[in-house]
Amino acid sequence: MKVFFYPTQPLAFFSNWQHWLAILFLLNIASGAYAQSKEWDQTYGGVIITSGTQTYGSSYLQSVITTNSGYLLGGRSNSLIGNDKTQGRRGNYDYWLVSTDNRGNKLWDKRYGGSGQEDLQVVVNTADGGYLLGGTSSSGIGGDKTQASQGGQDYWIVKISADGSKLWDKRFGGNGNDVLKALVAAPGGGFILGGYSNSGATGDKTQASRGSNDFWIIRIDESGNKIWDRRYGGSDNDVFKSLVITLDGGFLLAGSSSSGIGGDKSEPAWGGIQPDYWVIKVNSSGTKIWDKRLGGKSSDELEALVATPDGGYVLGGLSYSFPEGDKTDTQGWFEVGIGEYWLIKIDGKGNKLWDKTVNGTSHVVNSLIPTTDGGFLVGGGNPTDEMNDVDDYWVAKVNSIGNTVWEKYISGVGKDYLTSILATETNEILLGGWSDSGMGNDKSGAKKGLYDYWLVKLQEVSCIPVITYGCDDLNIIQSFQFNTLSNNASGCDPQGKGYSSYPPTGNFTTTVTRDQTYTITVQASLTEDFEQGFGVWIDYNNDNDFDDAGEFVLSTPIVFDGYTGTIVIPATAMPGQHRLRVRSHFANEITSDESCTEFDYGETEDYIITINNSAIYAAWNKRFGGLGRDSYTDVIRTTDGGYLVGGYTGSEDTGDKSQPSRGAIDYWIVKLDAAGNKLWDKRYGGPGNDYLNRLIATLDGGYLLGGSSESGAGGDKTQNNRGDRDYWLVKINSAGVKQWDKRYGGSGYDELSKITQLSTGEYFVAGYSSSPASFEKSQGSQGGRDYWVLKLNAAGTKLWDRRFGGNLNDNLENFLLTPDGGYLLGGASASGLSGDRSQLSRGGEDYWVVRLDSEGNKVWDRRYGGSDKDHLFSMGRLSNTAFYLGGYSLSGQDGDKSQNSQGGKDYWLVVINSAGEKLWDKRFGGSLDDELRSVIRTADGGYLLGGKSDSPLSGEKSQNSRGSSDYWIVKLTSSGSKQWDQRFGGVGYEELRNMVSTPDGGYLLGGRSESGISGDKSQPSQGGQDYWLVKVALSGSNAAVEEEEIIGAKRESTEMELANGKILESSLAVRPNPFTEHLQVSFTLPQSEGVSVKVYNSQGQEMTTLFQGQAESGRTYQVQWQPKTNQAAGLYLLRLRSTTQTLTQKVILAK
């Protein structure tokens, strides 16, 4: 195998012998370059037999595809039985298939043919696990051919099963020669056949030839029946070579054309009678949309076509043209009459974006395939020595803009011709073609026939550096740790002179996530006289070097002990396996360009790591606001799959706000669809300031808005204010039309925090109050502010109220319904032992929890805190016997707080039992202020914490701040251990207020933003402050299946209180699980409401609906899922969704 380098400038000024001398010189200096490593090769052939003047035994490979067991090789052969061929020839040449395992060992072979000549060109997989073979036949009926020839040559397709058994065959042709070159599966089923034809309108061809040869396309169904056919051409020779499916369901056809303007050709040929590249865009019915000619003034013959992810295409073929016309790049080989491989990138409308010639020469180039990194592999048969006329396989790697990365020759001792390339996700390359070489050079097997199939498996390898004197016990990498990769006893020289390459198994590999920060630790020999510098590289783009920007990830000073640093995996890193290299160098710091430099003393270790997609990323984000200041407070999911977003606004009818202000500040809600698009918005207010704090869905399909009001009667407010500020409820229907409003307050300051509706239709409302006993407030203040709760009937009339407090300020932020029909109130208290408070204060402010019975009487109270300020915002129920509390803490390690502050405010999570006793607590934060506002339980039993963060990368925060403050979410296990964290923000101020789970296992984050387009924010600000929603998606194993949500201080409970004060909980049960044929599903709801029960696969795709309708409160419903017989075994998700909740159950279909 030879590495070949070409000059980057034309060599027109060289004489012929100087030209070749320069190339030979470049060959000789290339020995240290990166190379492909041959993993294995295999030869498949028949036997050489001479009969009269005819010698048989030639096999020509044309197509290689992957199968469940390995590979399937297809081509033509005229060999008799012998060696690898188990069936004799039918005619001159037959189709010949060879099935192998993944090491190239033959499993079986099959021959298909008639009495004439068959030439197999392409093999494709079919949906039933079999294969469809496509090529050309001149045979009549006989052998495997069931239909008579239409003319000279016809298209011939053969359908076979997975074991090679023939199922059916079809012939398509006219009265001339029809040569099939391409076969692809069509959108909606069936296949598209592509080739060229000089037949008239005869046989299966409905349109006569325009010139010598035309493109001829046929669409067939799954059984091989023709649906339609189309001819495309000009007045001269038009030779089809390739086609691809386009994004709109149509097709792009490609080949070469010598025709001028006329027929289907809209542009003249560049080179007169010389061919140009020609592409034709057609729709799904074959109607031509446009065509493009691309070429120079000499011969340019297109051989291959691939689609690119951006909706464009890359064309490849052989060019003899000077840089003129569409050709702007050359390697100069036209000067000596040798063609060069020419790539052209076009957009979705055929406009040229760039063109490049690939280093090297080729008389026949026929392979072009995309690679996982956005580049391409090109290849064919190449004369590397013009004087000796010896052909080799030639393959080159080019990047996404056509620049050559490397090229290789793989050779036997004779003539070797490459026809097919496959590339795997792990950068392995499979080359297939035919060879008359015996054993020698890169060919390990003996010659079998005149020409044999030759399959070569390549493994990309990185440069292996040299350590002149190797390593010893003092000049080594004593240990290396990266995330979970841990090599504590690497020793010295396991695989050669100071070099080790570890397999991706056990502790020698790790999986990391894009856009996350990780620690790397390297350890020297601990001997002062043998200090070393270290360098670490990661090959992010898998081009088998470490030379690209950002791939040198860590450099250490010269140390004799250890060094620890951190790296961030780029958000743009390509997912998959990547090579990581760590090097040590005695008494020298290592620089970025020394990944393969020879050192005198030191060591090199290579590892394979895996990079995942970002564990969590913003699928979309939306801003809503007017020209004023818009303060988001809440979001809930709605029964139509969308969302209702709410807050308060000072904006007029500008931006996203469609109604003018009622007063200075109004309630403002925005109804969205599932993708975050606005459907409608509504404003509610009086003549003063009105602050919306909470939203809930109600049993009648409408909504209840809750907040506080300073307005008198006017606008949407029907009652005068009681005092400084009152609770204000607004009931609306599903379209946002107001039904009623109510005000509740005393003569002082009253701030509503949360509302819920009970199964009886009654409401429970809670907040804090500084009012004395007056108006709706029946008890006087205990101190500054007190917790104040009210129970209302379905029409909003007060049934009772209760106040709880101490001698200072006590601010209620949240509450829960408890299993015994009571309530658990939570907030922040500055009071000491006084009033309703039974414990001394820990510090400036404590979490304070008060448990009530069903009538609002206090059962117990507890405070949790340290010596500074601790403020509770969120709470939820873990079980009938445990609860969690979430907020922020400024305290150090004292009182109830078991960990020191990371700096400023930290997130603080506390878990308590049903008696209020603390079970455990956890702190999370960075070096500045981090304020927890919302906690969600996750399907794995863990927690998602959400709030705002001012901190840079520090403490538990793994990313730097985008601006002055960002959204920050932290995922925990069930025991409170951190799993991952993520920040979202722009360059300004963002404040996350709450979160809801989404049906796809992600989350919707809601809050406030002052940023323009920057960071994670994709829309400009409408005014001073806007509502900002971020839809978070989770990838891979991080994706969460939604369970019952408990949204911190934001959402109504999924439990409902019965008239007797007991709690009826929702239930969803399945049996058996796992199951094989039938799954019995039962569910009960605590209230009458609309509900759906659906089945989803593990990718979140809806499979079927088991129940859709109104369910009665307390009634148990039973439904059954009977999967189809062809339903794949595996994990499925059963999801119950109602107005107020979502329940999910994992089930396993076993077969």
Protein Blocks (a to p, Z undefined) as FASTA:
>chain_A
ZZddddfbdcklpcfklmmmmmmmmmmmmmmpccdddfbdcddddddddehjbcchiacd
fbdcddfklpacddddfbdcehjbfbdcfblbdcddddddfkopafbdcddddfbdcddf
bdcddfkopacdddddfbdcehjbfbdcfblbdcddddddfkopafbdcddddfbdcddf
bdcddehiajddddddfbdcehjbfbdcfblbdcddddddfkopafbdcddddfbdcddf
bdcddfkopacdddddfbdcehjbfbdcfklmaccdddddddfkopafbdcddddfbdcd
dfbdcddfkopacdddddfbdcehjbfbdehlmmnopacdddddddfkopafbdcddedd
dfbdcbdcddfkopacddddddfblknopacdddddddfkopafbdcddddfbdcddfbd
cddfkopacdddddfbdcehjbfbdcfblbdcddddddddddddddfklpafklccfbac
ehjbccfbnogokloghiacdddehjlbccddehiacddddddehpaklccdddddddfk
onopakbghkambdcdddfbbcdddddddfkbcgddddddddddehiacdfklmmgccfb
dcdddddddddddfbdcfbdcddddfbdcddfbdcddfkopacdddddfbdcehjbfbdc
fblbdcddddddfkopafbdcddddfbdcddfbdcddfkopacdddddfbdcehjbfbdc
fblbccddddddfkopafbdcddddfbdcddfbdcddfkopacdddddfbdcehjblbdc
fblbdcddddddfkopafbdcddddfbdcddfbdcddfkopacdddddfbdcehjbfbdc
fblbdcddddddfkopafbdcddddfbdcddfbdcdfblmbccdddddfbdcehjbfbdc
fbhjadddddddfkopafbdcddddfbdcddfbdcddfkopacdddddfbdcehjbfbdc
fblbdcddddddfkopafbdcddddfbdcddfbdcddfkopacdddddfbdcehjbfbdc
fblbdcdddddddehjllccddddddehkaccfbdcdfkopacdddddddddddfkbccd
ddddfbdcddddddddfkopafbdfbgcdddehiacdddddddfklccdddddddddfkb
ccdddddddZZ
